[in-house]
Amino acid sequence: MIRETLALTKRELFRLARNPQAIATSLLLPILYLLLFGQALNFGALYGSNDAAAFIPIVRGAPNYFSYFAAGMAGFVAVTATLFIGANVIFDKLFGILKRISSTPASSTSIFGARLLAGLIQPIGLAFLVLGLAWGLGHLGLSGLSITASVGVVAAVQVVLAIVILSAMFASLFLAIGFAIEQPQTYFAVVNAINLPVLLTSAALYPWGILPGWFKTVASYNPITLAVEVIRLDLFAAAPSYYPYNAWVYLAGLFGWAVAMILIAILLARRALGPRH
Amino acid sequence: MQGAQHGGGAIVADQLVKTFNGTVHAVRGVSFAVQPGEVYGFLGPNGAGKTTTVSMLTAGLQLTSGRATVDGLDVQRDGSVVKRRIGIVFQESTSDGDLTGRENLELAAALYSVPRAEVRGRIDGLLERMQIGDAADRLTKTYSGGMRRRLELAAGIVHSPRVLFLDEPTLGLDPQGRAGFWKYVLELRKEHEMTVFVTTHYLDEADGMCDRIAIIDHGTIVATGTPGELKDRLGGDIVTVRPSVASPTLGDALGKVPGVTSVGQQDGAFRVKCHNGEALVPALVAACVQAGVGLQGVSLKRPSLDEVFLEFTGREFREDEGPTATDRAVRVGQVQSAFRGGRR
């Protein structure tokens, strides 16, 4: 099972590496968001200064809005980088490639697992690119990410886990949809119908302090919120009062989401790849 | 047809039935047994039930009823083991265009658990044999149709299967490509004592390459036997007598001509079976004149699978019924081109 999973993962990576245009295009989104959106949208200015004491509680202890925004963007970008992973499943169905693979003894778990493993590279890479780029912008005289906490090994591991688990959760969700749907047009419609509400009900971009109570409740359970809260907790020396739980609790919630999505995806992969009825 | 006995063949199908959505009867009680080392042909037009039967035998489609074994294993109960023992060449191209020929074969070898130490040697050997060694490291989307077909065959046999299923394997190939493809198949069958099950709607292919043939039409096997046996069943040559006007009594007159074994009627023409058609044509024409019936034409056909098909199904064999898999593959290729660049 390991050999077939690795062989299928290698196939996915070859295909990714041979599509440099897609990689280049995927880099545009985070760069544009950080260079344009992040620089222009300065909520802190409404309070007179980025460092205004009144504003810091609104962004839950982040030193400024851009830093708060950059952590949210890391989660946002990780999710958007998984959007099309299921489309490849549909194209492989249309081109007979999935038929060939499912005619071999390879298990459906391996076929799903390989796509998931290979599919994590882009979102994880882009999320860290966002954090690195946001940090670098601060050294170029622009608004940048200020890391005010002392980031140790545990915090670094938590940040990595948050991004990996978030990416795995959404990659599984979109793979599940890819296994369940036959037509690319339907896939894109369904993905859009899921993507936007999930992003807009998260605390990835909104300053937490200005959100209505009901919105905060909804956003607290959103997996993107859970992941970006971990990043913010670990990067900013926020007062404990800003976050009701420690980072492990948020990670546990995120992990629960991911396990549920992976199980659903495996079930749908089995249904799609097993003997047809 | 009688139900086939289990355990005695490389492939045994016993009253296979496949009904889709409770209404579409694709296969209606098909039974046959293929002996080890045999090349068994499933001949029929598009939509006859050939691919559905292959899908059931290769554990890709659940049976509505009936039972099938491949290499002694029940395809429903032991589907995953069956998959290890068989190779499949599908009618459409299933190789990954974004991988090279060698990478496609390496992937197939890994999925079939070919021992690591043997992978390189086997793949090199197959690439050379299929005459794609020079293109081994090129992306397969740059391959010609014939090269892709040969690569499909290589991927289907990289693990040395006991039974090889070929589903319309030469569809879309020119005669030279088809001949080359079959040359490899027959060589491999001889060397590895593989059983080969092939579906085709090329009559010449079935006639020349298969040890035995089953003719399938509307989901039912209408005749089985060696190509020679099937042609013998026609009872010799067939002279088609087409009267200029409908004549209900002409059949009786033709049947009385010495040497005629039987007379059938189809689409207003009379199909006269006899052992020496060429010599009998003048007597048949004379019988028409005597009966006062004018003739539109007379034609003579030697026994062929076209005639066998006509005999058992009551209609002529048409290779171009409905859209072929090639047509579908072309359409898919157009979609692929349209979406290329937006795939990730």
Interface residues (C-beta under 8 A of the other chain):
Chain A: R3 E4 L6 A7 L8 K10 R11 F14 R15 L16 R18 N19 Q21 A22 I23 S26 F84 A87 N88 F91 L94 F95 G96 I97 K99 R100 I101 S102 S103 T104 P105 A106 P184 P275 R276 H277
Chain B: S55 T58 A59 G60 L61 Q62 Q76 G79 S80 K83 R84 I88 F90 E92 S93 T94 S95 D96 G97 D98 L99 E103 E106 L107 A108 A110 L111 Y112 S113 L139 A155 V332 V335 Q336 F339 G341 R343 R344
